[in-house]
């Protein structure tokens, strides 16, 4: 397989939506504007946010996920045979003055398929706005199964659960192939569900559903690997393993140790985008299990609070990480998106800009000029 470009400064995907996008979404929901008018407003906002990322100096840009309500629903909600229902059970850590966020549940009611590529048009527009590498983010296939497990999948449609997983693999392989044909060479899979296996409460949910958490985790690793196994040799697949992100809150915490052997050693991705922004994330020790040749993006700049990190302290932390992984395998980024749900985290656009600038400044200091790709 061809060597992978290591983008030393990266972005996780979602960015704070501007007021014009919020207003347009509200107008569309109220029937005041049609889908074409909404998309035109989104187009203008995406052009602006691409320029912002270019001006900051990022070699990789996204569309900010400006066309999405949240990180996964606008993708999974377009699949046939799937509905998204109200959530229950373990919710996110509650922030003062904020409602508690409980993840919705994905239910499979029939055979799963995608009538057409889901994010292809979004990628084409993004790529048309920039000469930098245009990255696409897609939700992990594990999102279709974790909440409820076998009970969330139609017994009628799928008496054999392995047929369900096989249909998901087909959807993802087709999506990746369509993006590749359009020129996309950097695809990021967002997977907070893998970190749920670090949470005793969420592991208990799996047990209560009649499943073994470690067996389910191993099945998920195989599922992701199957989805990406036929990608092109020059396509970079990254996986972002976070601990949840909604209105500056989270759902899981703890060091990666509990999933590192299964995920770091087992996932056949090219790039691990990991969060190491505070005490919830634990230490860097699990990075020793990342194979040589794989890239690790250290999410050491938090998106959850407005305070700007001290650059010297961040550089010291990155140096600490090199005790467990070669410096040549490393990059730097924010720890998660700035707006995984449409409302965004509890920070300002000015805070967001300062943090993106800090990412680029740190990467430039450590690895030199960040050439646009």
C-alpha angles and dihedrals in degrees: 000000000000120000114269124237109243108217100206094200117043141171126218097224116249121087133181110283114237120239092257091061093047090050093047092050090051091048091049092049089051092050094246095121132024129237093265092055091048091051092050090056090046090050092056092047092049092052088053095048092047089054089049091054092046092049090051088055102247112158089206125053136186134191089251088246085271092156093057136085090207140345098279115011098077090056102039092038089064093060119104115240094029134102130182114225137183115286132238138178127039112022135190124283106276120243120212110272093005129108115251111259115225115185116242119240128243114220125191110215099169144353112330119232142140114232090203139354108294107207099022096104090045090054093047092054093046092049090050091059100054147038090209124091107286110216124203122206122206131177119255118259087236088076089074093061117023101083103064099356112203090359091062092056121079112254089204095052093039116024084162111053091204089066087057092053090046092055091050090052090053091052093051096043090051092048093050092046092052091050091048092051088054091053102262112149103168119060122171121203112207112213121168088153093078090062090054086078087069091062118086090206094051093044087054089055088058091049091048088054089058098255136115112243096216092048090049092049091052090050090052092052089053091047093054091045091052091050093055101032098103099045120129121272092245096048117104115215116194128184122207111207108189135156098244130290127211126139090341092306133112140203107209134040139180140084120302090245093101093060102023098097093049097040109027094042096033109041112091095212126126099224133034114203105198136177121235101156103125146353091296088071100057126210133321096250095106090063087080086078094059107108121240111267094035120110126228123201109203110216096206097144111079123224093191100075132037097229111111114232122244107254095215091052091050092049089051091052092050089051088052089055090058088070086074105029135027114268089229089066094056137096133165135235144146111291095245141342121303092228114020086160121041095253091062132214122303096270136095130249087251090056090049093051093049091052094049089050090051091053091055093043092053093045092049092050093050102037108017130234114012102218116205111247 
